[in-house]
């Protein structure tokens, strides 16, 4: 046999499919021209950034967008930045560029600035230049081009965790030409403001767009909007959409999860040669997914954070409770460290790690006051069973050096 054996696998690509019309409509990167139930947030962004259109170059506007995973933060900012560029050009005759940087991948000031500079001028060499040099080159480029920049720092929590508040200070500090750059910081938690310098913190306290979780009804509207473009006529019905929406709501009002459920249910139906998705397809794929973060998202965390999450998942399962105490979590953490041959953190460092995971949206905590004193209870924002399975798989595949 040779590679021609596999050519038949490609035979049906490009031809009409039984279930899907365009499955990319259900992917996280797709941004529709209208986002249901997010008019309030888009209007807030317009209001905050009107000053950059009315008085360009006189003030550097900074806005914080915060909310849990899957509540529309990235989609809204992408749609807003596209509209903003268009309106700046047509109504105000201004040249505005928007650049979005994923701080899960770019976790240093240097790599963030390099990404921005490459987007503005892909032919400019950067080798041998410092972060401050690249920052100056960006400002000089904007000045020479008489243009303005809307810089979106997505998942900015990761930049702060890796590089500290100094990275934000350097990006936003006042110097010649800096008012040509405006900022949107996208975060899973509004508590990041506590780490910023007083000037930036003061601005973001007022310029804050909050994204609440979607309700089951709102998720159903989102799925119903995309279904006609994503699926062949008759392949998905209201019952299936309602079930996917309800399960997405139970996973914390997460639109990404609801869309992924619908997509995987469609893939299951299509792989079995059927032309219609059933509620059973949704139930089966929900059992497979169990509402856990993607492997890429988990792999972006330090090994100690993975062990802490695994410990909390195991503690929740073993106790059968909806929340565990810090003591129960720490005992499970010490056992996990021993299992994987990792030196355990001290109590204070373990607790700081829990707070970081809370800020990233993996956990929630609640302080309960009882006769014996204050007790902190920890809950996981994902299925404990699903997280345990995913984390054990990831930790089992990590190289030995990851545990050193």
C-alpha positions in Angstrom: 0.0 0.0 0.0 1.1 3.6 -0.6 -0.4 7.0 0.1 -3.0 6.5 -2.6 -4.8 4.2 -0.1 -5.7 7.4 1.9 -6.8 9.5 -1.0 -10.4 8.2 -0.8 -10.7 9.8 2.6 -10.8 13.2 0.8 -13.4 12.2 -1.8 -16.3 13.9 -0.2 -14.6 17.2 0.7 -16.1 20.1 -1.2 -19.4 18.3 -1.8 -22.7 18.8 0.1 -22.7 17.3 3.6 -25.6 15.7 5.4 -25.5 17.8 8.6 -23.1 20.7 8.3 -23.3 23.6 5.9 -20.3 25.5 7.4 -19.1 24.2 10.7 -16.6 27.1 11.1 -19.6 29.2 12.2 -19.6 27.4 15.5 -15.9 27.9 16.2 -14.6 30.4 18.8 -12.7 32.4 16.2 -15.8 33.2 14.2 -17.4 36.6 15.1 -20.8 37.3 13.6 -21.8 40.8 12.5 -24.3 40.9 15.4 -23.8 39.5 18.9 -27.1 38.7 20.8 -27.4 40.2 24.3 -24.2 42.2 24.2 -25.5 45.6 23.0 -24.9 47.1 26.4 -21.3 46.2 26.4 -20.7 47.4 22.9 -22.4 50.7 23.7 -20.2 51.1 26.7 -17.1 50.6 24.7 -18.3 53.2 22.1 -18.9 55.7 25.0 -15.5 55.1 26.5 -13.6 55.5 23.3 -15.5 58.4 21.8 -12.8 60.7 23.2 -10.2 59.1 21.0 -12.3 60.1 18.0 -13.3 63.5 19.1 -9.8 64.5 20.5 -7.4 62.1 18.7 -3.9 62.0 20.2 -4.8 64.1 23.3 -5.5 61.2 25.7 -4.7 57.5 25.8 -7.9 55.8 26.8 -7.8 52.5 28.8 -10.7 50.2 29.4 -11.0 46.9 31.3 -13.4 44.1 30.1 -13.9 41.4 32.6 -15.9 38.2 32.9 -15.7 34.4 33.0 -14.7 32.2 30.1 -17.3 32.1 27.2 -19.2 35.3 28.1 -18.3 37.2 24.9 -15.4 39.4 25.9 -13.1 38.5 23.0 -15.9 38.4 20.4 -17.3 41.8 21.6 -13.9 43.5 21.5 -13.2 42.1 18.0 -16.5 43.3 16.6 -16.1 46.6 18.3 -12.5 47.1 17.0 -13.7 46.4 13.5 -16.6 48.8 13.8 -14.3 51.4 15.4 -11.7 51.3 12.6 -14.5 51.7 10.0 -16.2 54.6 11.8 -12.9 56.3 12.5 -12.1 56.2 8.8 -15.5 57.1 7.2 -16.9 59.6 9.8 -13.8 61.2 11.2 -11.2 60.6 8.5 -8.8 59.1 11.0 -6.5 56.2 10.4 -7.0 53.8 13.3 -5.4 50.3 13.5 -6.5 47.6 16.0 -4.1 44.9 17.1 -5.1 42.0 19.4 -2.4 40.2 21.4 -3.1 36.9 23.1 -1.2 37.1 26.4 -1.5 33.4 27.0 1.1 33.1 24.2 2.9 36.4 24.6 3.7 36.7 28.3 6.5 39.2 28.3 6.6 42.9 27.6 9.1 42.3 24.8 7.0 39.6 23.0 3.9 41.8 23.3 5.6 44.8 21.8 7.2 42.6 19.1 3.7 41.3 18.1 2.4 44.9 17.9 5.3 46.2 15.9 5.2 43.2 13.5 1.5 43.9 12.9 2.1 47.6 12.1 5.2 47.0 10.0 6.0 43.4 9.2 9.3 44.4 7.4 10.9 46.2 10.4 13.7 44.1 11.9 13.7 43.8 15.7 16.9 41.8 16.4 19.1 43.5 18.9 16.5 46.0 20.1 15.3 46.3 23.6 11.6 46.4 24.6 11.9 50.2 25.2 13.5 50.6 21.7 10.6 48.7 20.1 8.1 50.8 22.0 9.7 53.9 20.8 9.7 52.5 17.2 6.0 51.9 17.5 5.3 55.4 18.6 7.5 56.8 15.8 5.7 54.7 13.2 2.3 56.0 14.4 3.6 59.6 14.3 5.1 59.3 10.9 2.0 57.6 9.5 -0.4 60.0 11.4 -2.3 57.0 12.7 -3.6 55.7 16.0 -3.7 52.3 17.6 -6.3 50.4 19.6 -4.2 47.7 21.4 -6.3 44.8 22.8 -4.5 42.7 25.4 -6.5 39.5 25.6 -6.1 37.2 28.7 -3.9 40.0 30.3 -3.9 38.0 33.6 -1.2 35.8 32.1 1.0 38.8 31.3 0.6 40.1 34.8 1.3 36.7 36.3 4.5 36.2 34.2 5.9 39.7 34.0 4.2 41.7 36.8 2.6 45.1 36.9 5.7 46.8 35.5 4.8 45.4 32.0 1.5 47.3 32.0 3.2 50.4 33.4 5.8 50.3 30.6 3.1 49.9 27.9 0.9 52.7 29.2 3.5 55.2 30.6 3.2 58.8 29.5 5.8 59.9 26.9 5.9 61.7 23.6 3.4 60.1 21.2 2.0 57.7 23.8 -1.5 59.2 23.5 -1.8 57.7 20.0 -2.2 54.3 21.7 -5.5 53.3 23.3 -5.9 50.1 25.3 -8.5 47.4 26.0 -7.5 44.9 28.8 -9.5 41.6 28.7 -9.4 39.7 32.0 -11.3 36.9 33.7 -11.2 38.9 36.9 -11.6 42.5 37.9 -9.1 42.0 40.8 -6.2 42.5 38.4 -6.6 46.2 39.1 -5.1 45.8 42.5 -1.7 45.0 40.9 -1.6 48.1 38.7 0.0 51.5 39.3 -2.3 54.1 40.8 -2.9 56.1 37.6 -4.0 53.1 35.5 -5.9 51.6 38.4 -7.9 54.9 38.9 -8.7 54.9 35.2 -9.9 51.3 35.0 -12.0 51.6 38.1 -14.2 54.0 36.1 -13.7 52.5 32.6 -14.9 49.0 33.4 -17.1 46.8 31.1 -18.5 43.8 32.9 -19.7 40.6 31.1 -22.2 38.5 33.1 -22.7 34.8 32.3 -25.3 34.1 29.7 -28.6 32.6 30.8 -30.0 29.5 29.2 -32.4 31.6 27.2 -29.6 33.9 26.0 -27.5 30.9 25.0 -30.4 29.5 23.0 -30.7 32.8 21.1 -26.9 32.6 20.3 -27.2 29.0 19.0 -30.4 29.8 17.1 -28.6 32.7 15.4 -25.8 30.5 14.1 -27.7 27.3 13.3 -29.1 28.3 9.9 -25.6 29.2 8.7 -23.8 26.2 10.3 -26.3 23.4 9.5 -28.2 22.0 6.6 -31.9 22.7 6.7 -33.7 20.3 9.0 -30.6 18.8 10.6 -31.1 20.6 14.0 -34.3 21.4 15.8 -35.4 23.5 18.7 -35.2 20.7 21.2 -31.5 20.1 20.4 -30.7 23.9 20.6 -32.6 24.1 23.9 -30.7 21.2 25.4 -27.3 22.5 24.3 -28.2 25.9 25.8 -29.3 24.4 29.1 -26.1 22.4 29.4 -24.0 25.5 28.5 -25.9 27.4 31.2 -25.1 24.7 33.8 -21.4 25.0 32.8 -21.4 28.7 34.0 -23.3 30.5 31.2 -20.4 29.6 28.7 -21.3 30.3 25.1 -18.1 28.6 23.8 -19.0 25.4 25.6 -22.6 25.5 24.3 -21.3 26.0 20.7 -18.8 23.2 21.1 -21.5 20.9 22.4 -23.6 21.6 19.3 -20.6 21.2 16.9 -19.6 17.9 18.5 -23.1 16.6 18.4 -23.2 17.4 14.7 -19.9 15.6 14.1 -21.3 12.6 16.0 -24.5 12.5 13.8 -22.5 12.9 10.6 -19.9 10.3 11.5 -22.8 7.8 11.9 -24.2 8.7 8.5 -27.3 10.5 9.8 -28.7 13.8 8.6 -30.2 15.0 11.8 -28.8 15.7 15.3 -30.7 14.2 18.2 -30.9 15.1 21.9 -29.0 11.9 22.6 -26.1 13.2 20.5 -25.9 16.2 22.8 -26.1 14.1 25.9 -23.3 11.8 24.7 -20.9 14.6 23.8 -21.7 16.4 27.0 -20.6 13.3 28.9 -17.4 13.3 26.9 -16.6 17.0 27.4 -17.9 17.3 30.9 -17.4 21.0 30.7 -13.6 21.2 31.2 -11.1 23.8 29.7 -9.2 22.9 26.5 -6.0 21.0 26.8 -4.1 24.0 25.4 -5.6 26.2 28.2 -4.6 23.7 30.9 -1.1 23.3 29.4 -0.6 27.0 29.7 -0.6 26.7 33.5 2.5 25.9 35.6 2.8 22.3 36.9 2.1 23.4 40.5 -1.2 24.9 39.3 -2.1 21.7 37.5 -1.4 19.7 40.7 -3.5 22.1 42.8 -6.4 21.8 40.4 -6.1 18.0 40.4 -6.1 18.0 44.2 -9.2 20.1 44.5 -11.0 17.9 41.9 -10.1 14.8 43.8 -11.1 16.3 47.1 -14.5 17.3 45.7 -15.1 13.8 44.4 -13.9 12.0 47.5 -15.9 14.1 49.9 -19.0 14.2 47.7 -19.5 17.9 48.6 -20.0 20.9 46.4 -17.1 22.7 48.2 -14.0 21.7 50.1 -12.1 23.5 52.8 -8.6 24.8 52.3 -7.4 22.1 54.6 -9.0 19.3 52.6 -7.6 20.8 49.4 -4.1 21.1 50.8 -4.1 17.5 52.1 -5.1 16.3 48.6 -2.4 18.6 47.1 0.3 17.1 49.3 -0.8 13.6 48.3 -0.7 14.6 44.6 2.8 16.1 44.9 4.0 12.8 46.5 2.3 10.8 43.7 4.1 12.8 41.0 7.4 13.2 42.8 7.1 17.0 43.1 8.3 19.1 46.1 5.1 20.6 47.6 4.8 24.4 48.1 4.6 25.8 51.6 1.1 26.7 52.9 1.3 30.4 52.0 2.5 29.7 48.4 -0.2 27.0 48.0 -2.8 29.6 49.1 -1.4 32.2 46.7 -1.7 29.6 43.9 -5.4 29.1 44.8 -6.0 32.8 44.6 -4.3 32.9 41.2 -6.5 30.1 39.9 -9.5 31.9 41.2 -8.5 35.0 39.4 -8.2 33.0 36.2 -11.7 31.7 36.6 -10.9 28.0 37.4 -12.1 28.3 41.0 -14.4 30.2 43.3 -13.9 30.7 47.0 -16.2 31.8 49.9 -15.2 32.7 53.4 -17.6 31.2 55.9 -17.7 32.4 59.5 -18.6 29.8 62.2 -18.2 29.4 65.9 -14.8 28.0 65.4 -13.7 30.9 63.3 -13.3 31.7 59.6 -13.2 28.8 57.0 -12.5 29.3 53.3 -14.5 27.0 51.0 -13.3 26.2 47.5 -15.4 25.2 44.5 -14.4 24.3 41.0 -16.1 26.1 38.0 -15.9 22.9 36.0 -16.9 19.3 36.4 -14.6 17.7 39.0 -14.8 14.4 37.3 -13.9 15.9 33.9 -11.1 18.0 35.4 -9.6 15.0 37.2 -9.6 12.9 34.0 -8.1 15.8 31.9 -5.4 16.7 34.5 -4.3 13.1 35.1 -4.0 12.7 31.3 -1.9 15.9 31.0 0.3 15.2 34.0 0.9 11.7 32.9 2.3 12.9 29.5 4.5 15.7 30.8 8.2 15.2 30.6 10.1 14.6 33.9 11.8 18.0 33.7 8.3 19.6 34.0 8.2 18.4 37.6 11.7 19.6 38.6 
